[in-house]
Amino acid sequence: MQDTRVIGFIDCDHICLGPRIFDLAYYLVHHLKSVTDDDTATARWLTNLPALLSGYRSLQPVFETEVRALPAAMMAYHLLLADWFMQAGYHEPIAREIQALDWLDQHYEAIQEVLLTGTTEI
């Protein structure tokens, strides 16, 4: 509010408390989960990781331990979301989450290498 006018709003529906690196992991995998069956799109995603991390770092420092934890945090996101869908009875999106989790698992070392070195070759 500004004086008596509404100038914006905050939607607190999905606010959670957790490690701050989880926000970055959530953002990164949100763009991955719909393209895990497309080799060109996943290669582009992997290539863009250093730039995304750099952009985040331009506003917020990131420790090396957090960068090392990012691939695991990305996997945790999909696992937790798949569980949430299962508990809520939303069975259709579970397969997409599990497919993305599987892709992350298969490319775990490449993702970690890209994040730590900025090298984008798989």
Residue, then its C-alpha position, 0 to 999 in steps of 0.5 A: m500500500q502507498d497511502t490508500r492505493v494498492i501498488g502491489f501484492i505479495d503471494c505467500d502461497h509457496i513460501c518455504l524456509g530452507p537452504r537459500i541455494f534451494d531457490l537457485a536449484y528450483y529455478l534451474v530445474h524448472h526450466l529443465k523438467s519439460v525438456t529432458d527428452d530433447d537432447t538439444a534442449t538439455a545440452r542448451w540448458l547445461t551450456n547455460l548453467p554457468a551464465l545462470l550461476s554467474g547472474y545469481r552470483s552478481l546479486q548474491p554470493v555463493f560459496e563453493t560448498e553451495v555450488r557443489a550441493l546444487p546438483a543434489a538440491m536439484m534432484a531433491y526438488h524433483l523428488l519432493l515435488a513428485d512426493w507432493f503430487m503423489q500425496a495430493g493425488y495428482h498422478e499425471p505430473i509425477a512421471r515428468e518429475i521422475q523423468a527429470l530426476d532420472w536425467l539429473d542422476q544420469h548427468y550428475e557429474a557433468i552438471q557438477e563439472v559445469l557448475l564448478t568450472g564453467t566448462t560446458e562440454i559434456 
